[in-house]
Amino acid sequence: MLGSRLLTKIIADFIFGFYLLNYVLNHATNHTKTSHLKEEVTYKLDRIADIWNHFIWEYDFCKRKIKFTPEVRTNYFGDILGYFQDTFEIIFSDRKSNSHSDRFSNQISLLQSIYIQQDFIEELLIIFKCGIEKGDLKKDLNYSINRDIRNELVGHPIRKYRGEFISSCLFGYNGGQDKVVYLRYHKDNNYKFESMEFPISEIIERHKNFLNKNFDVILNNLKIILLDFSKEIENIENLIDKKSFDEILAISKVFYESIFEYDFIYDKKSLKKVYAKKGEHRRYQNLIDKFYYDLKSSLKEKKEYAIDLFKPRNKINNTNVGIPILDIEFIDATKIESIEKERPVTYHYELGKIATKRNPMDFEFFGGCLKIKCADNKLVLTELEHMESNMYNDIEYFSAYRLICTELKEE
C-alpha cells in the first residue's frame, strides 16, 4: 500500500516537473522568437534613422530627393521614430494577462499599436517618394487582415452606415492569451452569430512581414539617394586640388554644407577673409591648410559611412560561445618593484577651456596655465598674446588658437 502511494507520488512529481520544464522552454522559445522579430525590424528602422540624421537632415542635395516639406522640416519625422520605438515594446513583448480585463487591455494595445505603425509606414512612404499609396497597401494581406481586425474590434465595435446597422463586435471570454477572440454579428451574414479567432503569433508575424517589406522599399530608395550623393562627393574630391579656393567654397555650399559647421570660423565669409591674409602670417595659412585637410577627410569618412550603412549585417552565432578559460597567476606583491613613470605633459584641457570660455578672467587663468607648460615655446606664447589682444575678434582669436593646436599636436 505504501509502495503504491510512493509510486503515485513519484509519477505525479515527474509529470508536474515535465509540465513545468515544458512551460519554461516554450516561454523561452516564444520570448526568443518575439525578440528576434523585434530586432529585425528595429535594425532596419535604425538604418533609416541614421540616414535621416547624417544625410537627409544635413544636406540639401539629399533633401531635394525626398518630399522635404515645411511640415517635415519641423522634424516631426523624429516624433514618428520615437513613437515607433515605443510601440515596438507593445507589439513585440510577451505580456501575460491575469484576468479578462488584462487580456482585453493587452490585445487592444497590440491592435492599436499595429494600426498606428501602419499609418506611420504610409507617411514614411510618402516622405521618401516610394510611389506606394494607401490603395496599394490595402492589397497587401499583411496590412489589410490586421487592419480589419482592429477596425472591427477596437475602431468600430458598433458600426452603422447612414443610420443602417452594419455590425457589432465584442470580446469573447473564451479566448486565451495566445489569440484574439471576438463575437461578431454582421449584416453580410444576416446578423448570425460568428466567433472570430486570430492567433496573436500570426497577427505579429503578418505585421513583421508588412514592416520588413516596406522598410526594404524605403531603404532601397535611400540607397539610390546615397549612391547619387557619393558620386557628388567623388566629384568634389576630384576638384579640390584643381579649383580655386572660392570655387571650392561655392561647390561645398551647394553639395557639402556640413563642412561649414565643422570647426570655429569655418563659415564662408570668415574663410574668405582668412584666405586673403594667408601670406601675412603662418596662423592664417595654417587654418586654410586645416580646412582643406578637414574637407578631404570628412568627404572620405562620409562616403565610407554611406557604403557601410548598406553592408550586410554581421550575425552573431551564440551556439559556439564557450566558457572562457581563466589563467590566473598569483604574484608575491612584496617582490614587485615600484616604478613611477613620469606622466606626459598634455594641453587639451587648457586648450578646451580657452576655446569655449572667452572672457578675460577665464583666459588669464587657463591661458596662464598653458604659458607655464609652454614657457620655452616662443610660438605658443606669441599666439596666446595674440588671442588675448583679440579676445572678441573671431578670425584673429581662432586662427591663433588653431596654430597653437597644430604646434602642440592637439588637433
C-alpha positions as CSV (number, residue, x, y, z in Angstrom):
1,M,0.0,0.0,0.0
2,L,2.8,2.3,1.0
3,G,4.7,1.4,-2.1
4,S,1.7,2.2,-4.3
5,R,1.3,5.7,-2.7
6,L,5.0,6.3,-3.1
7,L,4.9,5.3,-6.8
8,T,1.9,7.5,-7.4
9,K,3.7,10.5,-5.8
10,I,6.8,9.9,-7.9
11,I,4.7,9.8,-11.1
12,A,2.8,12.9,-10.1
13,D,6.1,14.8,-9.3
14,F,7.5,13.6,-12.6
15,I,4.5,14.8,-14.6
16,F,4.5,18.1,-12.8
17,G,8.2,18.6,-13.4
18,F,7.9,17.7,-17.0
19,Y,5.0,20.1,-17.4
20,L,7.0,22.9,-15.6
21,L,10.0,22.3,-17.8
22,N,7.9,22.2,-21.0
23,Y,6.3,25.5,-19.9
24,V,9.6,27.2,-19.2
25,L,11.1,26.0,-22.6
26,N,8.0,27.2,-24.5
27,H,8.1,30.5,-22.8
28,A,11.8,30.9,-23.5
29,T,11.3,29.9,-27.1
30,N,8.4,32.3,-27.6
31,H,10.3,35.2,-25.9
32,T,13.4,34.5,-28.1
33,K,11.3,34.4,-31.3
34,T,9.5,37.6,-30.4
35,S,12.8,39.3,-29.6
36,H,14.2,38.2,-32.9
37,L,11.2,39.7,-34.8
38,K,11.7,43.0,-32.9
39,E,15.4,43.0,-33.6
40,E,15.0,42.5,-37.3
41,V,12.6,45.5,-37.8
42,T,14.4,47.7,-35.3
43,Y,17.6,47.2,-37.1
44,K,16.1,48.5,-40.4
45,L,14.4,51.4,-38.7
46,D,17.7,52.4,-37.1
47,R,19.3,52.4,-40.6
48,I,16.6,54.7,-41.8
49,A,17.1,57.0,-38.8
50,D,20.9,57.1,-39.3
51,I,20.5,58.1,-43.0
52,W,18.0,60.8,-42.0
53,N,20.2,62.2,-39.2
54,H,23.5,62.1,-41.1
55,F,22.5,62.7,-44.7
56,I,18.9,63.9,-45.3
57,W,18.9,66.4,-42.4
58,E,22.4,67.7,-43.2
59,Y,22.5,68.1,-46.9
60,D,20.2,70.0,-49.3
61,F,21.2,67.7,-52.1
62,C,19.6,64.8,-50.2
63,K,16.6,66.9,-49.1
64,R,15.7,67.6,-52.7
65,K,15.5,63.8,-53.4
66,I,12.6,63.4,-50.9
67,K,9.4,65.2,-50.0
68,F,11.0,67.6,-47.6
69,T,8.0,69.9,-47.0
70,P,7.8,72.6,-44.3
71,E,5.9,70.1,-42.2
72,V,8.8,67.6,-42.5
73,R,11.3,70.4,-41.8
74,T,9.8,70.7,-38.3
75,N,11.4,67.2,-37.7
76,Y,8.1,65.5,-36.9
77,F,9.9,62.6,-38.5
78,G,11.8,62.3,-35.2
79,D,8.4,62.0,-33.4
80,I,7.5,59.2,-35.8
81,L,10.7,57.4,-34.9
82,G,10.2,57.8,-31.2
83,Y,6.6,56.6,-31.5
84,F,7.8,53.6,-33.5
85,Q,10.3,52.6,-30.8
86,D,7.7,53.0,-28.0
87,T,5.1,50.9,-29.8
88,F,7.6,48.2,-30.7
89,E,7.7,47.5,-26.9
90,I,4.0,46.8,-27.0
91,I,3.8,44.7,-30.2
92,F,6.9,42.6,-29.6
93,S,6.5,41.9,-25.9
94,D,5.3,38.7,-24.3
95,R,2.9,40.2,-21.7
96,K,0.9,38.0,-19.5
97,S,-2.7,38.5,-18.5
98,N,-4.1,37.6,-15.1
99,S,-7.7,38.5,-15.9
100,H,-10.1,39.1,-18.7
101,S,-9.6,42.8,-18.4
102,D,-5.8,42.4,-18.6
103,R,-6.2,40.3,-21.7
104,F,-8.6,42.8,-23.4
105,S,-6.3,45.7,-22.5
106,N,-3.2,43.9,-23.9
107,Q,-4.9,42.9,-27.1
108,I,-6.4,46.4,-27.6
109,S,-2.9,47.9,-27.1
110,L,-1.4,45.4,-29.6
111,L,-4.0,46.0,-32.3
112,Q,-3.9,49.8,-31.9
113,S,-0.1,49.9,-31.9
114,I,-0.1,47.9,-35.2
115,Y,-2.7,50.3,-36.6
116,I,-0.6,53.3,-35.7
117,Q,2.6,51.8,-37.2
118,Q,0.7,51.1,-40.4
119,D,-0.2,54.8,-40.6
120,F,3.4,55.7,-39.9
121,I,4.6,53.4,-42.8
122,E,2.1,55.2,-45.1
123,E,3.6,58.5,-44.0
124,L,7.2,57.4,-44.5
125,L,6.4,56.0,-48.0
126,I,5.1,59.5,-48.9
127,I,8.1,61.3,-47.4
128,F,10.6,59.2,-49.2
129,K,8.7,59.2,-52.5
130,C,8.3,55.5,-52.8
131,G,5.3,55.7,-55.1
132,I,3.2,53.5,-52.9
133,E,-0.2,54.8,-51.8
134,K,-2.9,53.6,-49.4
135,G,-4.7,51.8,-52.1
136,D,-1.6,49.7,-52.7
137,L,-1.2,48.9,-49.0
138,K,-4.8,47.6,-48.9
139,K,-3.9,45.0,-51.5
140,D,-1.3,43.5,-49.0
141,L,-3.0,40.9,-46.8
142,N,-0.3,41.5,-44.1
143,Y,-1.8,45.0,-43.9
144,S,-5.5,44.5,-44.6
145,I,-6.2,41.5,-42.3
146,N,-4.7,43.1,-39.2
147,R,-6.3,46.4,-40.0
148,D,-9.7,44.8,-40.4
149,I,-9.4,43.1,-37.1
150,R,-8.5,46.3,-35.4
151,N,-11.3,48.3,-37.1
152,E,-13.9,45.8,-36.2
153,L,-13.0,45.1,-32.6
154,V,-11.4,48.4,-31.5
155,G,-12.2,51.1,-34.0
156,H,-15.9,50.5,-34.7
157,P,-17.3,47.8,-32.4
158,I,-20.8,49.1,-33.2
159,R,-20.9,50.1,-36.9
160,K,-23.6,52.0,-38.8
161,Y,-23.7,53.5,-42.2
162,R,-26.2,56.3,-42.9
163,G,-28.2,55.1,-40.0
164,E,-28.3,51.5,-41.0
165,F,-26.9,49.0,-38.6
166,I,-23.9,47.1,-40.1
167,S,-22.3,45.1,-37.4
168,S,-21.4,44.7,-33.8
169,C,-18.3,43.0,-32.2
170,L,-17.3,42.3,-28.7
171,F,-14.5,40.4,-27.0
172,G,-15.1,36.7,-26.3
173,Y,-14.4,35.4,-22.8
174,N,-13.4,32.1,-24.1
175,G,-10.2,33.3,-25.7
176,G,-6.8,32.6,-24.3
177,Q,-3.6,34.7,-24.1
178,D,-2.4,33.4,-27.4
179,K,-5.3,34.5,-29.6
180,V,-7.7,37.3,-30.2
181,V,-11.3,36.1,-29.9
182,Y,-14.4,38.2,-30.5
183,L,-18.1,37.6,-31.3
184,R,-19.5,39.2,-34.4
185,Y,-22.9,39.9,-35.8
186,H,-22.7,41.3,-39.3
187,K,-25.2,42.3,-42.0
188,D,-23.4,40.2,-44.6
189,N,-24.1,37.1,-42.5
190,N,-27.7,38.1,-41.8
191,Y,-26.6,39.1,-38.3
192,K,-26.0,35.5,-37.4
193,F,-23.5,34.8,-34.6
194,E,-19.9,34.3,-35.6
195,S,-16.9,33.5,-33.5
196,M,-13.8,35.2,-34.9
197,E,-10.4,33.8,-33.8
198,F,-7.0,35.1,-34.7
199,P,-3.7,33.7,-33.2
200,I,-1.6,36.5,-31.9
201,S,1.5,34.9,-33.3
202,E,0.1,35.2,-36.8
203,I,-1.0,38.8,-36.2
204,I,2.5,39.7,-35.2
205,E,4.1,37.7,-38.0
206,R,1.9,39.5,-40.6
207,H,2.9,42.9,-39.1
208,K,6.5,42.0,-39.1
209,N,6.3,41.0,-42.8
210,F,4.5,44.2,-43.6
211,L,7.2,46.3,-41.8
212,N,10.1,44.4,-43.4
213,K,8.6,44.8,-46.9
214,N,8.1,48.5,-46.6
215,F,11.3,49.2,-44.7
216,D,13.1,47.5,-47.6
217,V,11.3,49.7,-50.1
218,I,12.3,52.8,-48.2
219,L,15.9,51.6,-47.7
220,N,16.2,50.8,-51.4
221,N,15.1,54.4,-52.2
222,L,17.6,55.8,-49.7
223,K,20.3,53.6,-51.1
224,I,19.8,55.3,-54.5
225,I,19.9,58.7,-52.9
226,L,23.2,57.9,-51.1
227,L,24.8,56.5,-54.2
228,D,24.0,59.7,-56.0
229,F,25.3,61.7,-53.1
230,S,28.5,59.6,-53.0
231,K,29.1,60.5,-56.7
232,E,28.8,64.2,-55.8
233,I,31.4,63.6,-53.0
234,E,33.7,62.0,-55.5
235,N,33.3,65.0,-57.9
236,I,34.2,67.4,-55.0
237,E,37.3,65.2,-54.2
238,N,38.4,65.3,-57.8
239,L,38.0,69.1,-57.9
240,I,39.7,70.1,-54.6
241,D,43.2,70.4,-56.0
242,K,42.0,71.8,-59.3
243,K,39.6,74.6,-58.4
244,S,40.3,77.9,-56.7
245,F,39.5,78.4,-53.0
246,D,36.4,80.5,-53.8
247,E,35.2,77.8,-56.2
248,I,35.7,75.1,-53.6
249,L,33.7,77.1,-51.1
250,A,30.9,77.6,-53.6
251,I,30.8,73.9,-54.5
252,S,30.8,72.9,-50.9
253,K,27.9,75.3,-50.2
254,V,25.8,73.5,-52.7
255,F,26.7,69.9,-52.1
256,Y,28.5,69.6,-48.8
257,E,27.4,72.4,-46.5
258,S,28.1,70.4,-43.3
259,I,31.8,71.4,-43.6
260,F,31.0,74.9,-42.6
261,E,29.9,73.6,-39.2
262,Y,33.0,71.5,-38.7
263,D,35.1,74.0,-36.7
264,F,35.4,77.5,-35.5
265,I,35.3,80.2,-38.2
266,Y,34.6,77.7,-40.9
267,D,31.7,79.9,-42.2
268,K,32.2,81.0,-45.8
269,K,32.7,84.7,-45.0
270,S,35.4,84.2,-42.4
271,L,37.2,81.6,-44.5
272,K,37.5,84.1,-47.4
273,K,38.9,86.8,-45.0
274,V,41.4,84.3,-43.6
275,Y,42.4,83.2,-47.1
276,A,43.1,86.8,-48.1
277,K,45.5,87.1,-45.2
278,K,47.3,83.8,-45.7
279,G,50.5,85.5,-46.8
280,E,50.7,87.7,-43.8
281,H,51.3,85.2,-41.1
282,R,51.6,81.4,-40.6
283,R,48.4,81.3,-38.5
284,Y,46.2,82.1,-41.5
285,Q,47.9,79.6,-43.8
286,N,47.7,77.0,-41.1
287,L,43.9,77.5,-40.8
288,I,43.4,77.2,-44.6
289,D,45.5,74.1,-44.6
290,K,43.4,72.7,-41.8
291,F,40.2,73.5,-43.7
292,Y,41.5,71.6,-46.8
293,Y,42.5,68.6,-44.6
294,D,39.2,68.6,-42.8
295,L,37.3,68.8,-46.0
296,K,39.2,65.9,-47.6
297,S,39.0,63.7,-44.5
298,S,35.3,64.5,-43.9
299,L,34.4,63.7,-47.5
300,K,36.2,60.4,-47.3
301,E,34.6,59.4,-44.0
302,K,31.1,60.4,-45.2
303,K,31.5,58.3,-48.4
304,E,32.7,55.3,-46.4
305,Y,29.8,55.7,-44.0
306,A,27.3,55.8,-46.8
307,I,28.7,52.5,-48.0
308,D,28.9,50.9,-44.5
309,L,25.2,51.6,-43.9
310,F,24.2,49.1,-46.6
311,K,26.7,46.4,-45.8
312,P,25.1,43.0,-44.8
313,R,24.5,42.6,-41.1
314,N,27.0,40.6,-39.1
315,K,25.0,37.8,-37.4
316,I,26.3,36.6,-34.1
317,N,26.2,32.9,-33.6
318,N,25.8,32.2,-29.9
319,T,25.9,28.4,-30.2
320,N,29.6,28.2,-30.3
321,V,30.3,30.6,-27.4
322,G,32.1,28.7,-24.7
323,I,33.1,29.4,-21.2
324,P,36.3,31.4,-21.1
325,I,39.3,29.8,-19.5
326,L,40.8,31.9,-16.8
327,D,44.6,31.6,-16.4
328,I,45.3,33.3,-13.1
329,E,48.9,33.6,-11.8
330,F,49.4,34.8,-8.2
331,I,52.5,37.0,-7.7
332,D,54.1,37.9,-4.4
333,A,53.4,41.7,-4.0
334,T,56.5,42.1,-1.9
335,K,58.7,41.2,-4.9
336,I,57.1,43.8,-7.2
337,E,59.4,46.8,-7.7
338,S,57.5,50.1,-7.7
339,I,58.3,52.1,-10.8
340,E,57.0,55.6,-11.0
341,K,56.6,56.8,-14.6
342,E,56.5,60.5,-15.4
343,R,53.2,61.4,-16.9
344,P,53.4,63.1,-20.3
345,V,52.5,66.7,-20.5
346,T,49.1,67.3,-22.1
347,Y,47.5,70.5,-23.2
348,H,43.9,69.5,-24.3
349,Y,42.3,70.6,-21.0
350,E,43.6,74.2,-21.2
351,L,43.0,74.4,-24.9
352,G,39.4,73.2,-24.5
353,K,38.8,75.9,-21.9
354,I,40.2,78.9,-23.9
355,A,38.3,77.7,-26.9
356,T,34.9,77.9,-25.1
357,K,35.5,80.4,-22.2
358,R,36.2,83.6,-24.0
359,N,36.4,86.2,-21.2
360,P,39.5,88.0,-19.7
361,M,39.2,86.2,-16.3
362,D,39.0,82.7,-17.6
363,F,41.6,83.4,-20.3
364,E,44.0,84.8,-17.7
365,F,43.7,81.6,-15.7
366,F,43.7,78.9,-18.3
367,G,45.9,80.8,-20.7
368,G,48.3,81.3,-17.8
369,C,48.4,77.6,-17.1
370,L,49.2,77.0,-20.8
371,K,52.0,79.6,-20.6
372,I,53.6,77.8,-17.7
373,K,53.6,74.5,-19.5
374,C,54.9,76.1,-22.7
375,A,57.4,78.5,-21.2
376,D,60.1,77.5,-23.7
377,N,57.8,77.6,-26.8
378,K,58.0,81.1,-28.3
379,L,55.3,80.4,-30.9
380,V,52.7,79.3,-28.4
381,L,53.5,82.3,-26.1
382,T,53.2,84.7,-29.1
383,E,49.9,83.3,-30.2
384,L,48.5,83.3,-26.7
385,E,49.3,87.1,-26.6
386,H,47.6,87.5,-30.0
387,M,44.5,85.7,-28.7
388,E,44.4,87.8,-25.6
389,S,44.7,91.0,-27.6
390,N,41.9,89.9,-30.0
391,M,39.5,88.3,-27.4
392,Y,36.3,89.3,-29.4
393,N,37.7,89.0,-32.9
394,D,36.7,85.5,-34.1
395,I,39.1,85.3,-37.0
396,E,42.2,86.5,-35.1
397,Y,41.3,84.6,-32.0
398,F,40.7,81.2,-33.6
399,S,43.4,81.5,-36.2
400,A,45.9,81.9,-33.4
401,Y,44.2,79.2,-31.4
402,R,44.4,76.7,-34.3
403,L,48.1,77.4,-34.8
404,I,48.8,76.6,-31.1
405,C,46.8,73.3,-31.5
406,T,49.0,72.5,-34.6
407,E,52.2,73.3,-32.8
408,L,51.3,71.2,-29.7
409,K,49.8,68.4,-31.9
410,E,46.4,68.7,-30.1
411,E,44.1,68.6,-33.1
